[in-house]
């Protein structure tokens, strides 16, 4: 289950490494296209992961897991053979559907197969796998991209998914089915609301924040979000009952998971291009360059449950979000410093993830009834992937805006203003140093914005965790 989890989580990170190559490819993507190539997978993943968890409860978790791995592999093959951006996005969306079927049912199978007294430990291991998955994607993706092209990356992912399917078919135990009605209207409204929100965020820099397209997207997202809540309150078996979030512990843990992965995958998106454009790293060096992040996850995750018992969830989360914010700020100032200084900042971020992920995973899982462990896994997965999608969209948007405003005056006078490094270099190949400096400035700005968001949202999470603790004592 940990390997399957690392695969679907790692694919988000691996594609980030391919962004510079995709930008220069025959697909000719715009800056918005590049964000959608990354986010199409994550959006479908995030929006369908809860219904897929419910489907696992109803139809069987093992069967849903195996189906998801097959769909995941098929979508990767479509992307590998894509002749244009449209087909690429279709393949990415199909792969996201497969990933949605995989991740929550990994948790459901894991909880079913583990004795109650060992579930906290098992969830900590699984949380570490989900955290390390991003780094596995960076290293593995870097190795594959060094040996081949971006198309080779998708083929390698499809082959790995097929191997996981064979392994899970042999090893994963079957679990009891639970009678559950699938909520199609709620699912469609949720997908549409999230897509509309991301359209507004991603298209803002290119269309203009006051444009009709962007304002309409945000307004539609709000209307659809409210409609989703009203529908979920009325149906007998909602995709996700909004009343669950009356629990301050559950609501704060869900927000916390979203924030952790917002920062984590916003970092991955920036880091992949920053190391290649700003430091001149090869794609393999870039993949390996994120490795310091894994040191705390590998060495310290097993100690986190005891830390939580000793100091409490709120204190643990307070330290986690402070470390994450400090690490992102540090990274933004270390982007042009010696790599060991940059690596030290990654270790600090890794410490924050190490403390936060197991704590939040256990809080969400234990807050939802055991009979609906697929829903519990779906909620954990949805918050993580929604955070990842928002991280890529928000951080990528700020990066693009900072990059375009820092370009040499001659390029800013060009119509339209280039929004990717490839476009800028095509127009002014002799200005390579200035263009790389502009990209670094945009990346630094994006990292600082992410640090502020993590710090402010983290304070809300800690406050919610404290309220949840007091409510549990009453």
RODO-2510 file (C-alpha; in nm, 4 decimals, decimal comma):
residues 474
     n   res          X          Y          Z
     1     x     0,0000     0,0000     0,0000
     2     x     0,2897     0,2349     0,0685
     3     x     0,4403     0,1697    -0,2763
     4     x     0,1077     0,2350    -0,4509
     5     x     0,0725     0,5542    -0,2479
     6     x     0,4244     0,6715    -0,3339
     7     x     0,3513     0,6096    -0,7035
     8     x     0,0384     0,8244    -0,7310
     9     x     0,1766     1,0995    -0,5039
    10     x     0,5195     1,0923    -0,6675
    11     x     0,3729     1,1410    -1,0142
    12     x     0,2723     1,4954    -0,9117
    13     x     0,6341     1,5770    -0,8316
    14     x     0,7844     1,3931    -1,1301
    15     x     0,5900     1,5965    -1,3835
    16     x     0,7277     1,9182    -1,2314
    17     x     1,0765     1,8127    -1,3407
    18     x     0,9541     1,7828    -1,6971
    19     x     0,8091     2,1376    -1,7086
    20     x     1,1190     2,2982    -1,8718
    21     x     1,1320     2,0187    -2,1314
    22     x     0,7578     2,0376    -2,1949
    23     x     0,7848     2,4158    -2,2379
    24     x     1,0385     2,3604    -2,5165
    25     x     0,8524     2,0663    -2,6753
    26     x     0,6490     2,0430    -2,9942
    27     x     0,3343     2,0760    -2,7811
    28     x     0,4113     2,4507    -2,7551
    29     x     0,2305     2,5068    -2,4238
    30     x     0,1683     2,8525    -2,2791
    31     x     0,2459     2,9278    -1,9120
    32     x    -0,1201     2,8557    -1,8302
    33     x    -0,1023     2,5290    -2,0267
    34     x     0,1991     2,4220    -1,8205
    35     x     0,0096     2,4800    -1,4956
    36     x    -0,2888     2,2844    -1,6289
    37     x    -0,0641     1,9961    -1,7403
    38     x     0,0498     1,9682    -1,3788
    39     x    -0,2882     2,0427    -1,2198
    40     x    -0,5276     1,8460    -1,4465
    41     x    -0,4080     1,5284    -1,2772
    42     x    -0,4192     1,6748    -0,9288
    43     x    -0,7615     1,8379    -0,9656
    44     x    -0,9359     1,5182    -1,0774
    45     x    -0,7400     1,3269    -0,8148
    46     x    -0,8533     1,5665    -0,5389
    47     x    -1,2161     1,5945    -0,6456
    48     x    -1,2848     1,2253    -0,7048
    49     x    -1,0835     1,0719    -0,4241
    50     x    -1,3731     1,0850    -0,1735
    51     x    -1,6290     0,9287    -0,4133
    52     x    -1,3656     0,6674    -0,5011
    53     x    -1,3215     0,5923    -0,1318
    54     x    -1,6994     0,5481    -0,1022
    55     x    -1,6948     0,3262    -0,4110
    56     x    -1,4305     0,1136    -0,2423
    57     x    -1,6506     0,0782     0,0661
    58     x    -1,9463    -0,0274    -0,1515
    59     x    -1,7849    -0,2312    -0,4300
    60     x    -1,4770    -0,3649    -0,2507
    61     x    -1,1562    -0,1812    -0,1723
    62     x    -0,9215    -0,4266    -0,3389
    63     x    -1,1186    -0,4366    -0,6637
    64     x    -1,1411    -0,0568    -0,6739
    65     x    -0,7679    -0,0308    -0,6064
    66     x    -0,6812    -0,2698    -0,8898
    67     x    -0,9175    -0,0910    -1,1294
    68     x    -0,7591     0,2397    -1,0342
    69     x    -0,4087     0,1137    -1,1093
    70     x    -0,5237    -0,0075    -1,4542
    71     x    -0,6888     0,3292    -1,5336
    72     x    -0,3805     0,5100    -1,4036
    73     x    -0,1563     0,3156    -1,6422
    74     x    -0,3929     0,3759    -1,9366
    75     x    -0,3984     0,7516    -1,8752
    76     x    -0,0189     0,7623    -1,8620
    77     x    -0,0025     0,5902    -2,2014
    78     x    -0,2437     0,8492    -2,3492
    79     x    -0,0212     1,1312    -2,2206
    80     x     0,2923     0,9576    -2,3522
    81     x     0,1501     0,9545    -2,7051
    82     x    -0,0133     1,3008    -2,6919
    83     x     0,0312     1,5022    -3,0153
    84     x    -0,0980     1,8254    -2,8576
    85     x    -0,1873     1,9883    -2,5268
    86     x    -0,5552     1,8876    -2,5448
    87     x    -0,4775     1,5153    -2,5641
    88     x    -0,2131     1,5561    -2,2953
    89     x    -0,4745     1,7074    -2,0629
    90     x    -0,7179     1,4234    -2,1343
    91     x    -0,4496     1,1705    -2,0455
    92     x    -0,3635     1,3610    -1,7296
    93     x    -0,7292     1,3697    -1,6239
    94     x    -0,7703     0,9948    -1,6828
    95     x    -0,4574     0,9272    -1,4798
    96     x    -0,6016     1,1440    -1,2024
    97     x    -0,9167     0,9315    -1,2029
    98     x    -0,7034     0,6204    -1,1563
    99     x    -0,5055     0,7833    -0,8756
   100     x    -0,8304     0,8790    -0,7014
   101     x    -0,9291     0,5120    -0,6945
   102     x    -0,5889     0,4071    -0,5612
   103     x    -0,5089     0,6358    -0,2703
   104     x    -0,8134     0,6181    -0,0379
   105     x    -0,8461     0,2450    -0,0824
   106     x    -0,4822     0,1994     0,0197
   107     x    -0,5816     0,3497     0,3551
   108     x    -0,8974     0,1380     0,3735
   109     x    -0,7067    -0,1834     0,3056
   110     x    -0,4336    -0,0827     0,5501
   111     x    -0,6773    -0,0128     0,8345
   112     x    -0,8609    -0,3400     0,7711
   113     x    -0,5390    -0,5434     0,7673
   114     x    -0,3867    -0,3856     1,0794
   115     x    -0,4694    -0,4703     1,4418
   116     x    -0,6348    -0,1758     1,6267
   117     x    -0,3405    -0,1274     1,8632
   118     x    -0,0997    -0,0883     1,5680
   119     x    -0,3116     0,1403     1,3480
   120     x    -0,1513     0,4623     1,4714
   121     x     0,1930     0,3246     1,3844
   122     x     0,0713     0,1939     1,0472
   123     x    -0,0833     0,5305     0,9634
   124     x     0,2441     0,7037     1,0556
   125     x     0,4327     0,4746     0,8151
   126     x     0,1747     0,5361     0,5430
   127     x     0,1929     0,9141     0,6025
   128     x     0,5711     0,8943     0,5646
   129     x     0,5253     0,7062     0,2357
   130     x     0,2920     0,9773     0,1092
   131     x     0,5432     1,2448     0,2124
   132     x     0,8412     1,0604     0,0663
   133     x     0,6415     0,9900    -0,2498
   134     x     0,7056     1,3411    -0,3716
   135     x     1,0795     1,2962    -0,3321
   136     x     1,0668     0,9513    -0,4945
   137     x     0,8938     1,1186    -0,7876
   138     x     1,1689     1,3798    -0,8076
   139     x     1,4552     1,1317    -0,8001
   140     x     1,2919     0,8659    -1,0161
   141     x     1,1563     1,1240    -1,2588
   142     x     1,4977     1,2861    -1,2843
   143     x     1,6610     0,9540    -1,3651
   144     x     1,4040     0,8688    -1,6329
   145     x     1,4145     1,2150    -1,7905
   146     x     1,7942     1,1971    -1,8033
   147     x     1,7760     0,8676    -1,9899
   148     x     1,4865     0,9688    -2,2177
   149     x     1,2259     1,2356    -2,2879
   150     x     0,9083     1,3452    -2,1155
   151     x     0,7277     1,0752    -2,3149
   152     x     0,9599     0,8165    -2,1611
   153     x     0,8549     0,9407    -1,8168
   154     x     0,4886     0,8619    -1,8851
   155     x     0,5740     0,5188    -2,0232
   156     x     0,7851     0,4396    -1,7151
   157     x     0,4948     0,5442    -1,4900
   158     x     0,2567     0,3165    -1,6807
   159     x     0,4942     0,0203    -1,6460
   160     x     0,5360     0,0859    -1,2730
   161     x     0,1586     0,1008    -1,2277
   162     x     0,1206    -0,2336    -1,4043
   163     x     0,3804    -0,3866    -1,1705
   164     x     0,1962    -0,2445    -0,8659
   165     x    -0,1278    -0,3912    -0,9995
   166     x     0,0244    -0,7391    -1,0166
   167     x     0,1749    -0,7042    -0,6680
   168     x    -0,1469    -0,5747    -0,5090
   169     x    -0,3543    -0,8440    -0,6797
   170     x    -0,1411    -1,1050    -0,5070
   171     x    -0,0772    -0,9412    -0,1696
   172     x    -0,3629    -0,7079    -0,0710
   173     x    -0,6333    -0,8657     0,1480
   174     x    -1,0018    -0,8293     0,0656
   175     x    -1,2152    -0,6344     0,3124
   176     x    -1,5906    -0,6425     0,3834
   177     x    -1,8209    -0,4347     0,1653
   178     x    -2,0516    -0,1729     0,3130
   179     x    -2,3833    -0,0651     0,1693
   180     x    -2,3312     0,2866     0,0406
   181     x    -2,5012     0,5057    -0,2193
   182     x    -2,2737     0,7006    -0,4514
   183     x    -2,3545     1,0726    -0,4658
   184     x    -2,3251     1,1728    -0,8333
   185     x    -2,4793     1,5260    -0,8067
   186     x    -2,2577     1,6154    -0,5115
   187     x    -1,9494     1,4825    -0,6888
   188     x    -2,0163     1,6798    -1,0081
   189     x    -2,0810     2,0018    -0,8164
   190     x    -1,7607     1,9582    -0,6162
   191     x    -1,5507     1,8945    -0,9291
   192     x    -1,7017     2,1935    -1,1082
   193     x    -1,6497     2,4260    -0,8098
   194     x    -1,2805     2,3347    -0,7742
   195     x    -1,2149     2,3571    -1,1501
   196     x    -1,3801     2,7014    -1,1624
   197     x    -1,1652     2,8186    -0,8697
   198     x    -0,8446     2,7015    -1,0384
   199     x    -0,9459     2,8589    -1,3705
   200     x    -0,9663     3,1914    -1,1910
   201     x    -0,6283     3,1461    -1,0213
   202     x    -0,4376     3,0103    -1,3221
   203     x    -0,5833     3,2415    -1,5869
   204     x    -0,5492     3,5558    -1,3705
   205     x    -0,2015     3,6643    -1,4832
   206     x    -0,2704     3,6052    -1,8524
   207     x    -0,6318     3,7248    -1,8772
   208     x    -0,6081     3,9962    -1,6109
   209     x    -0,7420     3,9706    -1,2546
   210     x    -1,0302     4,2047    -1,3412
   211     x    -1,1196     4,0283    -1,6654
   212     x    -1,4637     3,8812    -1,7241
   213     x    -1,3188     3,5305    -1,7497
   214     x    -1,1456     3,5423    -1,4113
   215     x    -1,4235     3,7194    -1,2209
   216     x    -1,6835     3,4856    -1,3693
   217     x    -1,4735     3,1822    -1,2734
   218     x    -1,4481     3,2961    -0,9104
   219     x    -1,8187     3,3816    -0,8935
   220     x    -1,9176     3,0464    -1,0443
   221     x    -1,6889     2,8685    -0,7968
   222     x    -1,8650     3,0357    -0,5030
   223     x    -2,2128     2,9592    -0,6392
   224     x    -2,1235     2,5969    -0,7105
   225     x    -1,9602     2,5606    -0,3693
   226     x    -2,2714     2,6861    -0,1910
   227     x    -2,4878     2,4633    -0,4110
   228     x    -2,2693     2,1653    -0,3203
   229     x    -2,3174     2,2290     0,0522
   230     x    -2,6967     2,2592     0,0105
   231     x    -2,7152     1,9379    -0,1924
   232     x    -2,4976     1,7459     0,0516
   233     x    -2,7161     1,8535     0,3440
   234     x    -3,0254     1,7124     0,1765
   235     x    -2,9171     1,3816     0,0234
   236     x    -2,9391     1,0624     0,2291
   237     x    -2,5835     0,9502     0,1540
   238     x    -2,3663     1,2551     0,0739
   239     x    -2,0256     1,2327    -0,0877
   240     x    -1,8966     1,4240     0,2156
   241     x    -2,1364     1,5421     0,4828
   242     x    -2,0552     1,9100     0,5589
   243     x    -2,1860     1,8537     0,9125
   244     x    -1,8736     1,6496     0,9837
   245     x    -1,6819     1,9751     0,9930
   246     x    -1,8727     2,0891     1,2994
   247     x    -1,5969     1,8997     1,4783
   248     x    -1,3180     2,1562     1,5326
   249     x    -1,0625     1,8751     1,5448
   250     x    -1,1647     1,7323     1,2080
   251     x    -1,2022     2,0691     1,0370
   252     x    -0,8654     2,1955     1,1623
   253     x    -0,6919     1,8694     1,0675
   254     x    -0,8403     1,8878     0,7162
   255     x    -0,7272     2,2472     0,6762
   256     x    -0,3877     2,1517     0,8156
   257     x    -0,3395     1,8716     0,5629
   258     x    -0,4361     2,1097     0,2830
   259     x    -0,1817     2,3667     0,4041
   260     x     0,1011     2,1141     0,4437
   261     x     0,0639     1,9921     0,0867
   262     x     0,0044     2,3440    -0,0433
   263     x     0,3522     2,4346     0,0753
   264     x     0,5052     2,0987    -0,0164
   265     x     0,3944     2,0827    -0,3787
   266     x     0,4193     2,4563    -0,4325
   267     x     0,7828     2,4030    -0,3361
   268     x     0,8203     2,1099    -0,5763
   269     x     0,6818     2,3163    -0,8652
   270     x     0,9194     2,6057    -0,7992
   271     x     1,2207     2,3929    -0,7074
   272     x     1,2102     2,1827    -1,0251
   273     x     1,2520     2,4830    -1,2531
   274     x     1,4548     2,6976    -1,0125
   275     x     1,7393     2,4468    -0,9886
   276     x     1,7445     2,3956    -1,3655
   277     x     1,7074     2,7586    -1,4755
   278     x     1,8652     2,9360    -1,1786
   279     x     2,1533     2,7007    -1,0905
   280     x     2,2026     2,5243    -1,4224
   281     x     2,1405     2,1803    -1,2699
   282     x     2,0699     1,8852    -1,4974
   283     x     1,7310     1,7199    -1,4581
   284     x     1,8880     1,4351    -1,2575
   285     x     2,0764     1,6788    -1,0340
   286     x     1,7470     1,8593    -0,9822
   287     x     1,5735     1,5374    -0,8798
   288     x     1,8532     1,4551    -0,6369
   289     x     1,8648     1,8154    -0,5167
   290     x     1,5421     1,7716    -0,3195
   291     x     1,6775     1,4713    -0,1269
   292     x     1,7646     1,6619     0,1949
   293     x     1,3905     1,7034     0,2457
   294     x     1,3592     1,3286     0,3043
   295     x     1,6171     1,3039     0,5834
   296     x     1,3760     1,3995     0,8653
   297     x     1,0946     1,1908     0,7123
   298     x     1,3113     0,8799     0,7021
   299     x     1,4864     0,9294     1,0339
   300     x     1,2244     1,0883     1,2549
   301     x     0,8704     0,9860     1,1561
   302     x     0,8619     0,6865     1,3917
   303     x     0,9193     0,9160     1,6897
   304     x     0,6316     1,1523     1,6084
   305     x     0,3511     0,9521     1,7825
   306     x     0,5440     0,9632     2,1107
   307     x     0,6056     1,3364     2,0687
   308     x     0,2330     1,3918     2,0165
   309     x     0,1506     1,1926     2,3310
   310     x     0,4034     1,3923     2,5324
   311     x     0,3417     1,7470     2,4074
   312     x    -0,0038     1,7256     2,2490
   313     x    -0,1246     1,7689     1,8906
   314     x    -0,1575     2,1487     1,9087
   315     x     0,2011     2,2062     2,0250
   316     x     0,3358     1,9584     1,7704
   317     x     0,1468     2,1293     1,4880
   318     x     0,2561     2,4760     1,6027
   319     x     0,6214     2,3741     1,5722
   320     x     0,5528     2,1971     1,2402
   321     x     0,3974     2,4989     1,0684
   322     x     0,6574     2,7369     1,2097
   323     x     0,9355     2,5164     1,0707
   324     x     0,7612     2,4934     0,7328
   325     x     0,7239     2,8701     0,7058
   326     x     1,0806     2,9398     0,8207
   327     x     1,2141     2,6810     0,5750
   328     x     1,0316     2,8384     0,2797
   329     x     1,1551     3,1876     0,3717
   330     x     1,5089     3,0525     0,4150
   331     x     1,4886     2,8815     0,0766
   332     x     1,3828     3,2051    -0,0937
   333     x     1,6993     3,3788     0,0289
   334     x     1,9228     3,0772    -0,0353
   335     x     1,8282     3,0385    -0,4024
   336     x     2,1532     3,2035    -0,5144
   337     x     2,3698     3,0847    -0,2239
   338     x     2,5866     2,7738    -0,2050
   339     x     2,3834     2,4538    -0,2361
   340     x     2,4537     2,3350     0,1247
   341     x     2,2713     2,6463     0,2511
   342     x     1,9813     2,5638     0,0183
   343     x     1,9854     2,2008     0,1350
   344     x     1,9713     2,3064     0,5008
   345     x     1,6486     2,4944     0,4290
   346     x     1,5026     2,1780     0,2740
   347     x     1,5866     1,9863     0,5925
   348     x     1,3950     2,2438     0,7969
   349     x     1,0918     2,2066     0,5682
   350     x     1,1233     1,8287     0,5970
   351     x     1,1124     1,8573     0,9769
   352     x     0,7851     2,0469     0,9497
   353     x     0,6315     1,7831     0,7227
   354     x     0,7630     1,5052     0,9469
   355     x     0,5803     1,6505     1,2479
   356     x     0,2599     1,7562     1,0727
   357     x     0,1696     1,4704     0,8376
   358     x     0,1401     1,1799     1,0874
   359     x    -0,0398     1,3995     1,3400
   360     x    -0,2983     1,5241     1,0908
   361     x    -0,3408     1,1817     0,9280
   362     x    -0,4229     1,0194     1,2621
   363     x    -0,6608     1,3004     1,3605
   364     x    -0,8647     1,2666     1,0415
   365     x    -0,8674     0,8868     1,0381
   366     x    -0,9741     0,8537     1,4001
   367     x    -1,2443     1,1215     1,3661
   368     x    -1,4386     0,9218     1,1048
   369     x    -1,6154     0,6001     1,1942
   370     x    -1,4278     0,2756     1,1204
   371     x    -1,6997     0,1367     0,8921
   372     x    -1,6325     0,4214     0,6509
   373     x    -1,2541     0,4010     0,6442
   374     x    -1,2689     0,4572     0,2689
   375     x    -1,4327     0,7941     0,3365
   376     x    -1,1659     0,8660     0,6002
   377     x    -0,8931     0,7822     0,3508
   378     x    -1,0738     0,9837     0,0859
   379     x    -1,0909     1,2901     0,3083
   380     x    -0,7212     1,2672     0,3886
   381     x    -0,6364     1,2226     0,0235
   382     x    -0,8704     1,4982    -0,0948
   383     x    -0,7252     1,7533     0,1440
   384     x    -0,3710     1,6593     0,0416
   385     x    -0,4369     1,6703    -0,3305
   386     x    -0,6505     1,9829    -0,3093
   387     x    -0,3620     2,1454    -0,1242
   388     x    -0,1231     2,0222    -0,3946
   389     x    -0,3434     2,1625    -0,6728
   390     x    -0,3786     2,4977    -0,4978
   391     x    -0,0057     2,5047    -0,4224
   392     x     0,0874     2,4536    -0,7872
   393     x    -0,1759     2,7022    -0,9082
   394     x    -0,1090     2,9805    -0,6558
   395     x     0,2686     2,9460    -0,6368
   396     x     0,2972     2,8967    -1,0136
   397     x     0,0810     3,2037    -1,0759
   398     x     0,2883     3,4220    -0,8415
   399     x     0,6081     3,2882    -0,9992
   400     x     0,4863     3,3796    -1,3498
   401     x     0,3799     3,7279    -1,2398
   402     x     0,7133     3,7904    -1,0662
   403     x     0,9059     3,6579    -1,3670
   404     x     0,7287     3,8788    -1,6224
   405     x     0,7685     4,1918    -1,4069
   406     x     1,1421     4,1279    -1,3655
   407     x     1,2261     4,0732    -1,7327
   408     x     1,4481     4,3232    -1,9159
   409     x     1,2586     4,6293    -2,0413
   410     x     1,2868     4,5214    -2,4056
   411     x     1,1053     4,1957    -2,3335
   412     x     0,8416     4,3666    -2,1191
   413     x     0,7708     4,5967    -2,4131
   414     x     0,7066     4,2984    -2,6370
   415     x     0,3423     4,2093    -2,7075
   416     x     0,2551     3,9667    -2,5665
   417     x     0,5056     3,9663    -2,2810
   418     x     0,6792     3,6245    -2,2661
   419     x     0,5543     3,4185    -1,9717
   420     x     0,7971     3,1267    -1,9819
   421     x     1,1758     3,1086    -1,9910
   422     x     1,1573     2,9337    -2,3279
   423     x     0,9491     3,2159    -2,4800
   424     x     1,1847     3,4793    -2,3394
   425     x     1,4980     3,3022    -2,4644
   426     x     1,3443     3,2617    -2,8105
   427     x     1,2940     3,6388    -2,8318
   428     x     1,6259     3,7377    -2,6680
   429     x     1,8771     3,4505    -2,6650
   430     x     2,1625     3,6845    -2,5696
   431     x     1,9842     3,7879    -2,2469
   432     x     2,0106     3,4428    -2,0882
   433     x     2,1608     3,5720    -1,7616
   434     x     1,8986     3,8453    -1,7156
   435     x     1,6161     3,6030    -1,7960
   436     x     1,7475     3,3468    -1,5461
   437     x     1,7756     3,6240    -1,2859
   438     x     1,4152     3,7259    -1,3547
   439     x     1,2984     3,3687    -1,3078
   440     x     1,4898     3,3415    -0,9792
   441     x     1,3271     3,6627    -0,8569
   442     x     0,9818     3,5284    -0,9449
   443     x     1,0573     3,2001    -0,7676
   444     x     1,1807     3,3792    -0,4548
   445     x     0,8648     3,5910    -0,4451
   446     x     0,6480     3,2817    -0,4812
   447     x     0,8300     3,1011    -0,1972
   448     x     0,7874     3,3991     0,0367
   449     x     0,4169     3,4203    -0,0434
   450     x     0,3827     3,0474     0,0261
   451     x     0,5641     3,0914     0,3597
   452     x     0,3197     3,3628     0,4661
   453     x     0,0191     3,1507     0,3694
   454     x     0,1559     2,8492     0,5585
   455     x     0,2221     3,0596     0,8692
   456     x    -0,1213     3,2277     0,8795
   457     x    -0,3183     2,9141     0,7922
   458     x    -0,1070     2,7120     1,0352
   459     x    -0,2080     2,9450     1,3191
   460     x    -0,5738     2,8743     1,2371
   461     x    -0,5041     2,4996     1,2375
   462     x    -0,3367     2,5130     1,5785
   463     x    -0,6249     2,7149     1,7221
   464     x    -0,8706     2,4577     1,5865
   465     x    -0,6679     2,1702     1,7287
   466     x    -0,6784     2,3328     2,0725
   467     x    -1,0572     2,3769     2,0501
   468     x    -1,0928     2,0160     1,9422
   469     x    -0,8847     1,8990     2,2397
   470     x    -1,0966     2,1000     2,4837
   471     x    -1,4198     1,9683     2,3262
   472     x    -1,2959     1,6092     2,3597
   473     x    -1,2297     1,6608     2,7313
   474     x    -1,5828     1,7853     2,8003
***
